[in-house]
Amino acid sequence: MKLRKTVIAIGLASLGASVSLGVQADEEKSPHSVTGNLTLTTDYIVRGLSQTGRKPAVQGTLEYGHASGLYAGTFWSNISFPGDFFGRAAPGVNGAVYGGNSDISASLEIDLYGGFRNKIGEDLGYDVGYVYYYYPGRYKLDTGFTNGLKTPNTAEVYVAGSWKWITAKLYWAVTDGVFMIGDAKGTYYADLSATYPIAEGINLVGHIGTWRFNGEMQAYKNLGLKNDVFNVVDWKVGATADWGGITWGAYYWRSNAKETVTGTAPVAVWADRFGEAVGDGQFFVTATKAF
């Protein structure tokens, strides 16, 4: 009798353990996930160009993902580029070349994105999606002074392919205005990046990209120029390391962005209203906490 009770007890315990493991397995198999991170950076650089006038930025990302590969997310950062480029020229700076005649007050970037990504086997991956860059603020644009100027809000579609630690990605602008440049639909950016692990939690990072502008914004067309004066090739090298629950990054980013060009008159391209080039080489560091 005692043996029988022991057998029954073991059976019930085993059943309970299997039920418990089953429940735990079900919980672990949830197809939904929410991830995010918070980043502090000494400069916010995009495509080789400073978005914060060489000043620090605080950034955050929140993303929902599904086991099928569908995802949607948002990215936030402080910025200064809309006013830096097309706001009124700073005192003592030649306003006929640098800056514009617009009244702009915008200090935030909000990106909304979504798409589908998955893997083919162990090493190959792909990603297709859409991103909308939104810059809330005040825009009293003087389109007489800078004819064809748009607000910076921009939409792009993208497609990417990856193999192990290498990723190639193409962004294609589907809005007429591309980060304030008018008549630029069809502008594209091609990116080739690599993140190569050299030790546990340590990676070498490399990148090269090219931005090719389409169309003719009227203000530049009036000077005998096309939007291709904004074409840029940029490259980045650096490293990341995980330490203390934070991912630390150190990078050097540079581009061949032109400060000014000359048509029938000289005009700024990738120089701000202070007369400073925004695409010159820059060393910067980042600290990212994932959650």
Secondary structure as GFF3:
##gff-version 3
##sequence-region A 1 291
A	DSSP	alpha_helix	2	28	.	.	.	ID=ss1
A	DSSP	beta_strand	32	41	.	.	.	ID=ss2
A	DSSP	beta_strand	45	46	.	.	.	ID=ss3
A	DSSP	beta_strand	49	50	.	.	.	ID=ss4
A	DSSP	beta_strand	57	66	.	.	.	ID=ss5
A	DSSP	beta_strand	70	78	.	.	.	ID=ss6
A	DSSP	alpha_helix	81	86	.	.	.	ID=ss7
A	DSSP	beta_strand	103	105	.	.	.	ID=ss8
A	DSSP	beta_strand	108	120	.	.	.	ID=ss9
A	DSSP	beta_strand	124	134	.	.	.	ID=ss10
A	DSSP	beta_strand	138	140	.	.	.	ID=ss11
A	DSSP	beta_strand	154	163	.	.	.	ID=ss12
A	DSSP	beta_strand	166	173	.	.	.	ID=ss13
A	DSSP	beta_strand	188	199	.	.	.	ID=ss14
A	DSSP	beta_strand	202	212	.	.	.	ID=ss15
A	DSSP	alpha_helix	218	221	.	.	.	ID=ss16
A	DSSP	three_ten_helix	227	230	.	.	.	ID=ss17
A	DSSP	beta_strand	232	243	.	.	.	ID=ss18
A	DSSP	beta_strand	246	255	.	.	.	ID=ss19
A	DSSP	beta_strand	260	262	.	.	.	ID=ss20
A	DSSP	beta_strand	266	268	.	.	.	ID=ss21
A	DSSP	beta_strand	282	290	.	.	.	ID=ss22
###
